[in-house]
Each structure stands twice: as structure tokens, then as C-alpha cells.
């Protein structure tokens, strides 16, 4: 093990230069014009995996190719899958970047580039850890297969069928993903739960056309007003969602979980400053950390109605619409929640309106045992690599592919994030903290040893 860690330490500069090369490709999956760049990036990653000593294939899909890179399979050895993605978000707005997004810049202990933390830098750390084993002739305690896809930023449309087609080949003991974050360098974290989601759009239609508010206002109901009244009633003053049955399947946080979540760093003043709000608001009886990661919500994401241009236009609008999402916690069924929301909206809609409600994308919440042996192995690896006690974390967002791994491969996912809260994923000036990069490589190397010891 010492030889592996020494190899990682002695090659920091080389690894950083290699990562800069990887980040120089504008592999933007959302923009068709960058299709050639996607291919060039995938080819580079394939060549790099081959240079490490991994058996590597570039697998075609109806969309962007998937890279499969693996160590030799040995009878009786545990097998783990590492997931990452080589596609990145569009860099716009470009004028907000301090440096060109695809010309990596190292400054003040950070590497600035689009994709640096989401997700090239994070899965690259795992590749380097495996390289350290192979190049030093140190026996890997487990067999490892990397799945590096090119469509994560556009919904991983082809990955599910890819996994199903290779279910037997990819049979494994668990999946490792570093596509999320940690609270800070002194608080490395294992994310053991993710919230799910149910999206909807509601539209109310009143008069057949926009009406003069002076001639007709007062004799006809206003769709914008009605929609605001309906949406306002979906939450009470205590921050509770009022939709009947919404909380029926919610599993309460255990005393152990609440105790662990209290270990996470939180400064209310700093948090309010970060968000730009005067006061916080959330469901009563829960901390801000619990509210944003372990409790379900119903949010208005957008409202549209009437005249939006300069000045005024005195009308009663013909229609009004809103986009909604419910963030869900483990045991809540997104299909059931969608039906509950639609039924409730139709029930409270007055007869003066015609209502249409359309369901959108959905995803289940994810939960793994925070006290299980794999979770403990992950916590041990984080603690040893970062030099600080690892904490347990619930994420408020969603990573739908994690549930697909569970359904298709039948295994849990260890979410071992390496990015920091200020790494600006999806925003200008995305960065990857170099200390996280270095400690992440060590964490990965230690992790395989920890997982290899499990019975």
C-alpha cells in the first residue's frame, strides 16, 4: 500500500498536466455542434485508460459512446464498478469566466475549467489510483470496471439500455460514484441518500382571449389570480405541504441519522449570505440541513401569464401556467405523488377555470444503509485520506442513474464526492480544488483495500 501512495505523491505534477489535457476538450453533449469534440474527448480517454494498463473499449450507443475500462477479472475476487462522465455543461455565459473555460488555469490551489469537478476531475482521481496499483506491481484487492459515459448532462438516455445489455458482464458487488460533493476539507463525507423528484406543469384557462381589464375586469375570473391562490394554498405557515396524503409514506429520520447530520458544519449567517436572503424558511421542527436534504418539498419553479413586456398592458389574461417540482425522500413513490398533486389541484380549481395538469420527469429517492459494511469501508477510506473524521450526508438533489444501478445490477452505490460547495458546477468559473484531487486519489487507493477486506 505504501508503494501505491508514494506513486501518487511523486506524480502529482504529471497527473495535473494530464487532467488539464482531458479538460481542454469542449465535450458539450447538449450542443450538436460539439459532436466531433465529444468523439475526440472519448478517444483521448480511451487512449489514456489503455496507457494505464486497463482493457479498454469504446462502446457505441445511439448517442455518444460509452467507455468501458477494466482490470483483469480474477475468480473469487470482489468486483466493483466506478462510474463517471466525460461530457460537460455548456460554459455560457462566457463573459463571466475569469479564464477561457477550455483552457485550464491553475490558481490559488484550484484548477479552473469546465468539467474540472463535474465530472472529469473526480473520476480521473479514481483512474490514477488504479494506475498506481498497476504501475507499482501492487496487487489490487478487488477487480474494477470503469463506466465513463458521454450523456450524463443530457439525461443518460442510452445508459440504462447499455447496462441492461451488459448486465451479466457488469455483475458486481457495488458501484462507486464521485459526482457529488463534500461540505469541506475537514468534513469528507459519504452521501448515503438522495432525494427523488416528480415534476408537473399546470395550466388554467379562463376567457377565450385576453380581455380589456377596464371593460371586463370584475365580471370574469382572472386565471393568474386564481393560479396564485391555488399555488399559495399548497403550503401552510409552518412550511408543511397541504396536499392530502403527501407525507403518508415518509420514513422519519432515525435518532442516529439526526445525530450524524448535526456533525455537518453549518453557519446560519454565512448560509443566508451565500443565498442572498434576509431570513431562512423551512418546515418547522427540522434543521436547515434536514429541510434541504431529508424532507420532501413542493416548489414553484416558474410562473407564466399575461403581459411581460415593458410598461403596462391592462388585461385580464386568458391563461396562466406554472411549473412545479416535488423533491421526494426515500419510500415516497413519484408516480403516487404525481397523482396526489394532480387530484388535489383539480379539486381546488374553481369552476370558473379549465385546468390541465401534465406530469413531467420523475425519479425515485435513493437510500443505502449508513451502517452497512460498504458504507463503513467508504467512511474509513475518507477518514484515512483526508485526515479528518468522515461524516454522513444526505443530498437534496437527485442522481437518477444511482437507482438504475440498484434496479439493473442489484447493488448499492457508494457516493464519495470530492467537490467543494464553491466549485461552481454548472456555473461560470467551475473549479476543482487540488487538495481534493490529491486526497481523492489517496482515498480511492485506500478504498479498494478497505472493500477487499470485507467478508
DOTOR-222383 format. One record per atom (N, C-alpha, C): x, y, z; residue in three letters. Coordinates in steps of 0.2 Angstrom, whole numbers, plus 5000, padded with zeros to 4 digits. Each point is the difference from the previous one (the first is absolute). Layout:
% residues N
XYZALA/...
% end
This chain:
% residues 455
500449945000UNK/499650065000UNK/500450065000UNK/500650005004UNK/500450065000UNK/500350024993UNK/500249954996UNK/500250014993UNK/499550034996UNK/499349995001UNK/499550034996UNK/499950075002UNK/500050015006UNK/500050075003UNK/500650054998UNK/500649975000UNK/500650034998UNK/500050024993UNK/499749954996UNK/499950014992UNK/499650064999UNK/499450015004UNK/499650054999UNK/500350075002UNK/500450005005UNK/500350065002UNK/500550024996UNK/500449964997UNK/500650024996UNK/499850024993UNK/499349994998UNK/499850014993UNK/499550055000UNK/499950045005UNK/499550065000UNK/500050044994UNK/500650034998UNK/500150044995UNK/499849974993UNK/500249944999UNK/499849964994UNK/499249995000UNK/499749985005UNK/499349995000UNK/499650074999UNK/500350055003UNK/499650074998UNK/500150024993UNK/500649994997UNK/500050014993UNK/499649964996UNK/499949945001UNK/499649954997UNK/499250025000UNK/499950025007UNK/499350025001UNK/499850074996UNK/500550044999UNK/499950064996UNK/499949984993UNK/500449954997UNK/499949984993UNK/499249985000UNK/499849965004UNK/499349975000UNK/499550065000UNK/500150055004UNK/499650055001UNK/500050054994UNK/500449994995UNK/500150054995UNK/499549984994UNK/499749955001UNK/499549984995UNK/499350035001UNK/499750044996UNK/499350025001UNK/499549954999UNK/499949955004UNK/499649944999UNK/499350025003UNK/499750044996UNK/499350035002UNK/499549954997UNK/499749965004UNK/499549954997UNK/499350044998UNK/499950055003UNK/499350044998UNK/500050034994UNK/500650014997UNK/500150044994UNK/500249964994UNK/499649994995UNK/500249964994UNK/500650024997UNK/500250065000UNK/500650034996UNK/500649975003UNK/500049975007UNK/500549975003UNK/500149935000UNK/499649974995UNK/500049934999UNK/500849974999UNK/500350044995UNK/500749984999UNK/500550005006UNK/499850055004UNK/500450015006UNK/499949945005UNK/499449985000UNK/499849955005UNK/500449934998UNK/500049994993UNK/500449944998UNK/500750015001UNK/500350064999UNK/500750015002UNK/500249995007UNK/499550025004UNK/500150005008UNK/500049925002UNK/499549974997UNK/499949925001UNK/500749974998UNK/500250014994UNK/500649974997UNK/500650015005UNK/500150065002UNK/500550025005UNK/500049965006UNK/499449995003UNK/499949975006UNK/500149924999UNK/499849984994UNK/500249934999UNK/500749985000UNK/500450054996UNK/500749995000UNK/500350015006UNK/499850045005UNK/500250015006UNK/499949945005UNK/499449974999UNK/499949945004UNK/500449944998UNK/500249994993UNK/500449954997UNK/500750015003UNK/500250075001UNK/500750015002UNK/500149985007UNK/499550005004UNK/500049985007UNK/500149935001UNK/499749964995UNK/500049935000UNK/499449975001UNK/499450044998UNK/499449975001UNK/499749974993UNK/499749955000UNK/499649974994UNK/499550054998UNK/500050034995UNK/499650064998UNK/499649994994UNK/499350025000UNK/499650004994UNK/499650064999UNK/499950024994UNK/499650064999UNK/499349974997UNK/499550005004UNK/499449974998UNK/499550044997UNK/499849994994UNK/499550044997UNK/499350005003UNK/499650055000UNK/499350005002UNK/499750054995UNK/499350005000UNK/499750054995UNK/500250075001UNK/500350015006UNK/500250075001UNK/500850005000UNK/500350035005UNK/500750015001UNK/500249935003UNK/500749984998UNK/500249945002UNK/500249995008UNK/500049945002UNK/500149995007UNK/500749965001UNK/500450025004UNK/500749975001UNK/499949955006UNK/500349944998UNK/500049955005UNK/500849985001UNK/500250015006UNK/500749985001UNK/500149965006UNK/500349955000UNK/500049955006UNK/500749975001UNK/500149985006UNK/500649965002UNK/499849934999UNK/500549954999UNK/499849934999UNK/499649975005UNK/499549964998UNK/499549975005UNK/500449945003UNK/499949995006UNK/500349945004UNK/499549965003UNK/500049945000UNK/499549965003UNK/500050015008UNK/499550015003UNK/499950015007UNK/500250075003UNK/500250044996UNK/500150075002UNK/499350044999UNK/499950055005UNK/499550055000UNK/500050044993UNK/499550024997UNK/500050044995UNK/499650075001UNK/500350054999UNK/499750075000UNK/500050044994UNK/499450044999UNK/500050044994UNK/500150075003UNK/500450044996UNK/500150075001UNK/499650044994UNK/499650045002UNK/499650044995UNK/500250074999UNK/500150034994UNK/500150074999UNK/499850024994UNK/500050074998UNK/499850024993UNK/500550054998UNK/500150004993UNK/500550044997UNK/499750064996UNK/499350005000UNK/499750064997UNK/499950055006UNK/499950074997UNK/500050055005UNK/499450054998UNK/499950045005UNK/499550064999UNK/500250054995UNK/499650034996UNK/500250064996UNK/500350055005UNK/500550044997UNK/500350055005UNK/499750075001UNK/499550014996UNK/499650075000UNK/499850015007UNK/500050075002UNK/500350064996UNK/500750005000UNK/500350014994UNK/500750004999UNK/500450065004UNK/499650064999UNK/500350065003UNK/500150005008UNK/499749955003UNK/500149995007UNK/500649965002UNK/500349974996UNK/500649965001UNK/500650045001UNK/500449995005UNK/500650035001UNK/500649984995UNK/499949944997UNK/500549974995UNK/499549964995UNK/500349994994UNK/499649964996UNK/499849935003UNK/499449984999UNK/499849945004UNK/500349934997UNK/500350004994UNK/500449944998UNK/500750014999UNK/500350055004UNK/500750015000UNK/500150005008UNK/500149945003UNK/500149995007UNK/500550055003UNK/499850035006UNK/500450055003UNK/500149975008UNK/500650005002UNK/500249985007UNK/500150075004UNK/499750015005UNK/500050065004UNK/499849995007UNK/500450025004UNK/499850005008UNK/499849935002UNK/500349954997UNK/499849935003UNK/499449974996UNK/499850034995UNK/499449984996UNK/500149994993UNK/499749954997UNK/500049994993UNK/499450034997UNK/500050054996UNK/499450034997UNK/499949984993UNK/499449974998UNK/499949974994UNK/499349975000UNK/499650014994UNK/499449965000UNK/500149935000UNK/499649965005UNK/500149935001UNK/500549985005UNK/500450055003UNK/500549985004UNK/499849965006UNK/499450035003UNK/499749965006UNK/499449964998UNK/499750024994UNK/499449964998UNK/500149984993UNK/500349944998UNK/500249955005UNK/500649974999UNK/500450044995UNK/500649974998UNK/500549995005UNK/500150055004UNK/500550005006UNK/499949955005UNK/499349995001UNK/499949955006UNK/500149934997UNK/499849984994UNK/500149934998UNK/500749994998UNK/500450054998UNK/500750004998UNK/500449985007UNK/499850025006UNK/500349985006UNK/500049935001UNK/499449974998UNK/499949925001UNK/500549974995UNK/500050024994UNK/500549974995UNK/500750005002UNK/500250065003UNK/500750005002UNK/500249965006UNK/499549985004UNK/500149965006UNK/500149934997UNK/499649984995UNK/500149934997UNK/500650004997UNK/500250054996UNK/500750004997UNK/500549995005UNK/500050035006UNK/500549995005UNK/500149935002UNK/499549965000UNK/500049935002UNK/500449964994UNK/499750024994UNK/500349964994UNK/500750024999UNK/500250065000UNK/500750024998UNK/500549985006UNK/499849995006UNK/500449985005UNK/500049925001UNK/499649974996UNK/500049935001UNK/499749975007UNK/499650055002UNK/499649985007UNK/499449974998UNK/499849945003UNK/499449974999UNK/499450045002UNK/499550004995UNK/499450045002UNK/499649955004UNK/499750025006UNK/499649965004UNK/499349984996UNK/499850044995UNK/499449994997UNK/500150014993UNK/499549974996UNK/500050014993UNK/499650064998UNK/500250044995UNK/499650074999UNK/499950014993UNK/499350024999UNK/499850024993UNK/499850075000UNK/500350054996UNK/499850074999UNK/499450004995UNK/499550035001UNK/499550024995UNK/500050085000UNK/500250034994UNK/500150074999UNK/499550024994UNK/499550035002UNK/499550014994UNK/500050084998UNK/499750014994UNK/500050064997UNK/499350045000UNK/499649985004UNK/499350035000UNK/499750025006UNK/500450005006UNK/499750015006UNK/499750075000UNK/500350054997UNK/499750075001UNK/499450014995UNK/499849954997UNK/499450004996UNK/499549945001UNK/500149975006UNK/499549955003UNK/500249934999UNK/500649994998UNK/500249925000UNK/499549964996UNK/499850034995UNK/499449964996UNK/500249934998UNK/500649994998UNK/500249934997UNK/500349965005UNK/500250025006UNK/500449965005UNK/499649955003UNK/499350015001UNK/499649945003UNK/500049944996UNK/499950014993UNK/500049944995UNK/500749975000UNK/500550055000UNK/500749975000UNK/500149965006UNK/499850025006UNK/500149955006UNK/499649945000UNK/499450004997UNK/499649944999UNK/500349954995UNK/500350034995UNK/500349954995UNK/500649975003UNK/500350035005UNK/500749975002UNK/499949995008UNK/499449985002UNK/499849985007UNK/500549955002UNK/500149944996UNK/500449955003UNK/500750025000UNK/500350034995UNK/500750035000UNK/500150045006UNK/499550055002UNK/500150055005UNK/499849975007UNK/499849945001UNK/499949985006UNK/500550015005UNK/499850035006UNK/500550035004UNK/499750005007UNK/500550025005UNK/499850005007UNK/499850075002UNK/500150054996UNK/499850075002UNK/500350054994UNK/499750065001UNK/500250054995UNK/500350065004UNK/500550034997UNK/500350065004UNK/499950064995UNK/499850055003UNK/499850064996UNK/500350065004UNK/500450054996UNK/500250065003UNK/499850054995UNK/499350025001UNK/499750054995UNK/499650055005UNK/500250005006UNK/499750055005UNK/500550035004UNK/499850035006UNK/500550045004UNK/500049985007UNK/500550045003UNK/500149995007UNK/499950075003UNK/499850015007UNK/500050065003UNK/500650045000UNK/500649975001UNK/500650035000UNK/500649965001UNK/500650025000UNK/500649965001UNK/500049965006UNK/499850045005UNK/500049975007UNK/499449955001UNK/499550004995UNK/499449965001UNK/499949954994UNK/500549964998UNK/499849954995UNK/499449965001UNK/499649994995UNK/499449975002UNK/499849944995UNK/499649965003UNK/499749944996UNK/499250024999UNK/499850014994UNK/499350024999UNK/499649935000UNK/499649995004UNK/499649945001UNK/499350004997UNK/499850064999UNK/499350014997UNK/499950064996UNK/499649994995UNK/499850064995UNK/499350005000UNK/499850074999UNK/499250014999UNK/499849984993UNK/499449984999UNK/499749994993UNK/499750064998UNK/499649994994UNK/499750064997UNK/499349984997UNK/499550045000UNK/499449994995UNK/499950074998UNK/500050014993UNK/499950074997UNK/499350004997UNK/499750065000UNK/499350014997UNK/500050074997UNK/499550004996UNK/499850074997UNK/499350015000UNK/499750055003UNK/499350025000UNK/499850064996UNK/499550004997UNK/499750054996UNK/499350015001UNK/499850075002UNK/499350025000UNK/499850044995UNK/499549994997UNK/499750044994UNK/499350035002UNK/500050075000UNK/499350035001UNK/499750024994UNK/500050074999UNK/499750024994UNK/500349984993UNK/499750004995UNK/500249974993UNK/500650044998UNK/500150075002UNK/500550044998UNK/500250055005UNK/500650045000UNK/500150055005UNK/499450054999UNK/499850035006UNK/499550045000UNK/500250075003UNK/499750054998UNK/500150075002UNK/499850005008UNK/500550025004UNK/499849995007UNK/499550065003UNK/500050054996UNK/499550055002UNK/499349994998UNK/499949974994UNK/499449984997UNK/499749945003UNK/500449955002UNK/499849935002UNK/500249985007UNK/500550045003UNK/500349985006UNK/499550015006UNK/499949955004UNK/499550005005UNK/499449954999UNK/499949994993UNK/499449954998UNK/500349934998UNK/500650005000UNK/500349934998UNK/500649995004UNK/500149935002UNK/500649985004UNK/500650014996UNK/500650015004UNK/500650024997UNK/500549935001UNK/500249974995UNK/500349945000UNK/500750015004UNK/500350054999UNK/500750015004UNK/499850015008UNK/499550035001UNK/499850015007UNK/499849935003UNK/499649974997UNK/499849935002UNK/500549955001UNK/500550004995UNK/500649965001UNK/500450015006UNK/500150075001UNK/500450025006UNK/499749985006UNK/499350005001UNK/499649985006UNK/500149935001UNK/499949964994UNK/500149935001UNK/500749985002UNK/500550024997UNK/500749995001UNK/500250025008UNK/499750065001UNK/500250025007UNK/499749965006UNK/499449964998UNK/499749965005UNK/500449935001UNK/500549984995UNK/500349945001UNK/500549995006UNK/500150065003UNK/500550005006UNK/499750045005UNK/500149985006UNK/499750045006UNK/500550045003UNK/499950045005UNK/500450045004UNK/500649975003UNK/499949935002UNK/500549965003UNK/500549974995UNK/499950014993UNK/500449974995UNK/499849934998UNK/499449985002UNK/499849934999UNK/499650004993UNK/500149954996UNK/499650004994UNK/499349975002UNK/499550034997UNK/499349995002UNK/499649954996UNK/500449974995UNK/499749954995UNK/499849945004UNK/499449985001UNK/499849945004UNK/500449944997UNK/500349965005UNK/500349944999UNK/500850014998UNK/500250065000UNK/500750024997UNK/500549975005UNK/499950005006UNK/500549975005UNK/499949935002UNK/499549974997UNK/499849935003UNK/500549955000UNK/500550004995UNK/500549955000UNK/500750025002UNK/500050065003UNK/500750035002UNK/500249965006UNK/500649984999UNK/500349965006UNK/500450065004UNK/499950005007UNK/500350055004UNK/500749985001UNK/500450065000UNK/500749995002UNK/500149975006UNK/500549955001UNK/500249975006UNK/500450045004UNK/500049995007UNK/500450045004UNK/500750004998UNK/500349944998UNK/500749994998UNK/500150054994UNK/499550004995UNK/500150054994UNK/500050075002UNK/499550025004UNK/500050075002UNK/500650025004UNK/500349955004UNK/500650015004UNK/500650014995UNK/500049964995UNK/500650014995UNK/499950064996UNK/499450024998UNK/499950064996UNK/500250065004UNK/499950005006UNK/500250065005UNK/500850015000UNK/500449954997UNK/500750015000UNK/500250044994UNK/499650014995UNK/500150034994UNK/500150085002UNK/500550034997UNK/500150075002UNK/499550044997UNK/499750055004UNK/499550054997UNK/500050065004UNK/500150064997UNK/500050065002UNK/499450044997UNK/499550025004UNK/499450034998UNK/500150064996UNK/500450045003UNK/500250074998UNK/500349994993UNK/500549965000UNK/500349994993UNK/499649974995UNK/499549955002UNK/499649974995UNK/499550054997UNK/499750055005UNK/499650054997UNK/500450054995UNK/500650015002UNK/500450044996UNK/500149974993UNK/500149935000UNK/500249974994UNK/499350004995UNK/499449995004UNK/499450004996UNK/499750074998UNK/500350055004UNK/499750074998UNK/499350015003UNK/499949975006UNK/499350015003UNK/500150035007UNK/499550035002UNK/500050035007UNK/499949955005UNK/499549954999UNK/499849955005UNK/499949944996UNK/500149945004UNK/499949944997UNK/499349985002UNK/499749954996UNK/499349975001UNK/500049934998UNK/499749965004UNK/500049934999UNK/499549975004UNK/499949934999UNK/499549965004UNK/500250015008UNK/499550025004UNK/500250005007UNK/500149935003UNK/500550015005UNK/500249935003UNK/500649974997UNK/500350034995UNK/500649974997UNK/500550054999UNK/500649985000UNK/500650054999UNK/500050024992UNK/500450054998UNK/500150024993UNK/500349944996UNK/500449965003UNK/500449954997UNK/499549944998UNK/499549995005UNK/499549955000UNK/499550024994UNK/499850065001UNK/499550034995UNK/500249994993UNK/500650014998UNK/500250014993UNK/500349934998UNK/500049955004UNK/500349934998UNK/499649945002UNK/499650015005UNK/499749945003UNK/499250015001UNK/499750054997UNK/499350025001UNK/499750014993UNK/499449984998UNK/499750014994UNK/499850074999UNK/500050034994UNK/499850064999UNK/499550014994UNK/499750054999UNK/499650024994UNK/500250074998UNK/500350014994UNK/500350064998UNK/499650034994UNK/499950064999UNK/499950044994UNK/500650014996UNK/500149984994UNK/500650014997UNK/499950064995UNK/499450014998UNK/499950054995UNK/499350024999UNK/499850064999UNK/499350034999UNK/500050044994UNK/499549994996UNK/499950034993UNK/499350024999UNK/499950074999UNK/499350024998UNK/500050074998UNK/499650024996UNK/499950074998UNK/500550044997UNK/500050065000UNK/500550044997UNK/500750015003UNK/500649994997UNK/500650005003UNK/500550054997UNK/499750044996UNK/500550054997UNK/500150075004UNK/500350054997UNK/500150065004UNK/499350045001UNK/500050045005UNK/499450045001UNK/499449955002UNK/499450024999UNK/499449975003UNK/499549984994UNK/499749955001UNK/499449984995UNK/499549985004UNK/499450035000UNK/499549995005UNK/499549954997UNK/500249945002UNK/499649944998UNK/499849955005UNK/499549964999UNK/499949945004UNK/500249954995UNK/500649965002UNK/500349954996UNK/499549944999UNK/500149974994UNK/499649954998UNK/500249935004UNK/500650005002UNK/500349945003UNK/500650015005UNK/500149965004UNK/500650005004UNK/500349935001UNK/500649995001UNK/500349945001UNK/500650005005UNK/500249945002UNK/500550005005UNK/500349934999UNK/500750005002UNK/500449945000UNK/500149985007UNK/499949945002UNK/500149985007UNK/500549945000UNK/500349995006UNK/500449945001UNK/499949985008UNK/499949945001UNK/500049985007UNK/500749965001UNK/500450025005UNK/500649965001UNK/499749945006UNK/500249944998UNK/499849955004UNK/500549965004UNK/499849975006UNK/500549975004UNK/499949924999UNK/500449965003UNK/499949934999UNK/499449975003UNK/499749964996UNK/499349965001UNK/499550044997UNK/500150064997UNK/499450034997UNK/500149984992UNK/499449984997UNK/499949984994UNK/499950064995UNK/500450024995UNK/499950064996UNK/499350004996UNK/499949944998UNK/499349994996UNK/499450015005UNK/500149985006UNK/499450015005UNK/500050085002UNK/500550035001UNK/500050075001UNK/499850044994UNK/500249984994UNK/499750044995UNK/499249994999UNK/499749945002UNK/499350005000UNK/499750045005UNK/500350005006UNK/499750045006UNK/500050074998UNK/500650034997UNK/500050074998UNK/499550014995UNK/499949964995UNK/499550024995UNK/499350005002UNK/499949955004UNK/499349995003UNK/499850065005UNK/500550025004UNK/499950065004UNK/499950064996UNK/500450024995UNK/500050064996UNK/499350004997UNK/499849944997UNK/499350004997UNK/499450015005UNK/500149985006UNK/499550015005UNK/499950075002UNK/500650045001UNK/500050065002UNK/499950064995UNK/500049974993UNK/499950054995UNK/499250024999UNK/499950075000UNK/499350025000UNK/499749984993UNK/499350005000UNK/499749994994UNK/500050054994UNK/500350065002UNK/500150054996UNK/500649994995UNK/500449955001UNK/500649984997UNK/500049934997UNK/500349994994UNK/500249944997UNK/500749985002UNK/500149945003UNK/500749985002UNK/500349954996UNK/500650004999UNK/500449954997UNK/500649995004UNK/500149945002UNK/500749985004UNK/500349944996UNK/500650024999UNK/500449954996UNK/500649985004UNK/500149935001UNK/500649985004UNK/500750004996UNK/500550015003UNK/500750014997UNK/500449945002UNK/500750025000UNK/500549945002UNK/499949995007UNK/500249935002UNK/499949985006UNK/500749965002UNK/500149995006UNK/500649965003UNK/499949985007UNK/500149945002UNK/499949985007UNK/500650035004UNK/499950005006UNK/500550025005UNK/500549945001UNK/500650015003UNK/500549945001UNK/500250005007UNK/500049945002UNK/500349995007UNK/500449945001UNK/500650005003UNK/500349945002UNK/500150005007UNK/500249955003UNK/500149995007UNK/500650045002UNK/500050055005UNK/500650045002UNK/500449965005UNK/499749945002UNK/500449965005UNK/500349944997UNK/499849994994UNK/500249934996UNK/500850004999UNK/500249944999UNK/500849994999UNK/500350044994UNK/499650014995UNK/500350044994UNK/500050085002UNK/499550025003UNK/500050075003UNK/500650015005UNK/500149955004UNK/500550015005UNK/500750004996UNK/500149964995UNK/500650004996UNK/500150074997UNK/499550034997UNK/500050064997UNK/500250065005UNK/499749995006UNK/500250055005UNK/500749995003UNK/500249945000UNK/500749995003UNK/500550034994UNK/499949994994UNK/500450024995UNK/500150085000UNK/499450035000UNK/500050075001UNK/500450035006UNK/499849975005UNK/500450025007UNK/500750004999UNK/500349944997UNK/500749995000UNK/500350054995UNK/499750014994UNK/500250044995UNK/500050075002UNK/499550035003UNK/499950075001UNK/500350025007UNK/500149955004UNK/500350015007UNK/499550035005UNK/499350004998UNK/499550035004UNK/499449945000UNK/499750005006UNK/499449955000UNK/499550014995UNK/499849954996UNK/499550014995UNK/499350005003UNK/499650044996UNK/499350015003UNK/499549974995UNK/499449985002UNK/499549984996UNK/499650064997UNK/499849994994UNK/499650064996UNK/499449984997UNK/499550045000UNK/499449994995UNK/500050054995UNK/500049994994UNK/500050054995UNK/499350024998UNK/499850064999UNK/499450024998UNK/499849994993UNK/500550004995UNK/499949994993UNK/499949924999UNK/500049994993UNK/499949934998UNK/500549984995UNK/500249945000UNK/500449974995UNK/499749934998UNK/499550014995UNK/499649944998UNK/500449944998UNK/500650004997UNK/500349944998UNK/500249965006UNK/500050035006UNK/500249965006UNK/499449945001UNK/499450034999UNK/499449955001UNK/500049954994UNK/500350024994UNK/500049954995UNK/500549945001UNK/500650025004UNK/500549965002UNK/499749955005UNK/499650025004UNK/499649965005UNK/499649954997UNK/499650024995UNK/499449964997UNK/500449954995UNK/500550024996UNK/500249964995UNK/500649955002UNK/500450035004UNK/500649965003UNK/499949985007UNK/499550025003UNK/499849975007UNK/500550025005UNK/500350065000UNK/500550025005UNK/499950075002UNK/500350015006UNK/500050075002UNK/500650044997UNK/499950075001UNK/500550044997UNK/500450045006UNK/500650005000UNK/500450045005UNK/500150074997UNK/499750055002UNK/500050074998UNK/500650045004UNK/500650004997UNK/500650035003UNK/500250064997UNK/499650055001UNK/500250074996UNK/500650035002UNK/500350034995UNK/500750045001UNK/499950074999UNK/499450034998UNK/500050074998UNK/499850045006UNK/500150065001UNK/499950055005UNK/499350044998UNK/499750035005UNK/499450044999UNK/500150064995UNK/500650025000UNK/500150064996UNK/500449984993UNK/499949944998UNK/500449984994UNK/499650024993UNK/499450035001UNK/499650034995UNK/499849954994UNK/499849945002UNK/499849964995UNK/499450034996UNK/500049994994UNK/499550034995UNK/500050075000UNK/500550045003UNK/500050075000UNK/500750024997UNK/500050074999UNK/500750024997UNK/500549995006UNK/500650004998UNK/500649995004UNK/500049935004UNK/499749954997UNK/500149945003UNK/500749985002UNK/500149975006UNK/500749985002UNK/500049935003UNK/500649985001UNK/500149945004UNK/500650015005UNK/499850005006UNK/500550015005UNK/500649955000UNK/500650024999UNK/500649954999UNK/500149965006UNK/499850025006UNK/500149965006UNK/499549945000UNK/499450024998UNK/499549954999UNK/500249954995UNK/500350024994UNK/500349964995UNK/500549955003UNK/500550035004UNK/500549955002UNK/499849965006UNK/499650025004UNK/499749965005UNK/499549954998UNK/499650024994UNK/499649954997UNK/500349944997UNK/500650014997UNK/500449954997UNK/500249955006UNK/500250035005UNK/500249965006UNK/499449965003UNK/499450035000UNK/499449975003UNK/499849944996UNK/500150014993UNK/499849954995UNK/500449945001UNK/500750015001UNK/500549955001UNK/499849965006UNK/499950045006UNK/499849965006UNK/499449975000UNK/499550024996UNK/499349975000UNK/500049934997UNK/500449994995UNK/500149934998UNK/500249955005UNK/500550035004UNK/500349955005UNK/499449995005UNK/499750055002UNK/499450005005UNK/499549954998UNK/499850014993UNK/499449964998UNK/500349924999UNK/500650004998UNK/500349934999UNK/500049965006UNK/500050035006UNK/500049975007UNK/499349975002UNK/499550034997UNK/499349985002UNK/499949924998UNK/499649975005UNK/499949934999UNK/499349994996UNK/
% end
